[in-house]
């Protein structure tokens, strides 16, 4: 683990809450993409949730503009039957993300 000083005062802190029905899920992969308006390239972080995990996870992005807070999440669901569903990306501005809101209908359709 390497500590790096962040030259920017206000990072973007995103908190992911796994509030979904994990019964049909073997693994949930969350790709978070942040595009700082002052930077030429997007930054991506990936968080993986196992079915038994219930604690929130935090993701941190340094940003040059504290007012820029939009980011995109994309969920990939690996089912207990080895099926894979990659959901459409969703653009968000709230740093509190309840993952069940974005899996709800997709998971119900998947179980039928």
N, C-alpha and C positions, 0 to 999 in steps of 0.2 A: 504494500500500500504506500503510495507516494502522496504527500501533501503538497498542494500547489496553491499559492496565494492568488486569490481572485481579484483582479484590479477593478472590478465593477462592484458598485455598492449594493445594488438591488437585483439579486438573481431571480429568475422565474422558478418558483417552487411549485411543483405539481404533485398532488397527492392522489393516489389511485386506491379506491376502496373496492375489494372483491365481494360485492353484495349480490351475487348471482347464484342460481341453483347449480351447484357443482356436480350433481348426480351424473349427468351425461358427459362430463368433461374430464379428460385425462390431463390436459395441460392447456392453459390459456397464455398466449403470447401477446403482449401489448407493445406495439412500436409507437414511440412518441417522437414526432418531428417538430422541431422549432426552427423557424426561419427568421433570424434577426434581420430587420430591414437594413441595418448598416453592414451586414456581412454578405459576402458573395455566395456562401454555400450553406445549405441546410444542415442542421445537426440532428442526429437520430440516436435515441437510446432505446434499449429493449428491456422489458421487465417480464419475467415468467412467473405465473402463479400455478401452484399445484392445487389439487382439489381441497386438501385439508387446510390450506392457508386462509386465514380470516383477517389477518392484520393488514392495515394499509401500508403501502409502499410509497416512498417519496422519490421524486426525480428532480434533479436540479440542472438548470441551464444558466450559464452566465449570459448577461445581455447588456448591450451598450445603451439601450434606450429603455428605461424603467417603465415607460408607457406602453411598450410593445409586449403584449401578453398572449396573443393568439398562437395556437399550436394545433397539431393534428394527431389524432390517435387512430390506429388501425389494429383491429383485433383478429387474431388467428386462433381458432378453436380446434384442438385435437380431441376428438371424441373417444369414448371408451371402446367404440367399435372400430377404431383406427381411421375414421373419416376425418377429413380436414376441411374446415370452412374458413375462408378469409373474408371478413366483412369489409364493406366499403369504408374508406377513410372518413372520419368525422372531424370537422374543424370546430374547435372550442376556444372559449376565452376564460372560462371559470377554472381556477387551478384545483378545484375539488371535483374529482371525476368518480362517479359511482358507476362502475363497469356494468352492473346489471341493467342500467337504463339503455345501454347500447347492444346488449346481448338478447334482451327479452324476447322479441318476436322471432328473431333468427333461431334462438335455442328452441322455442316452442315448435317452430316449423320443422326443425331438425329432428326432434324426438318423435314426430308423427310418422 
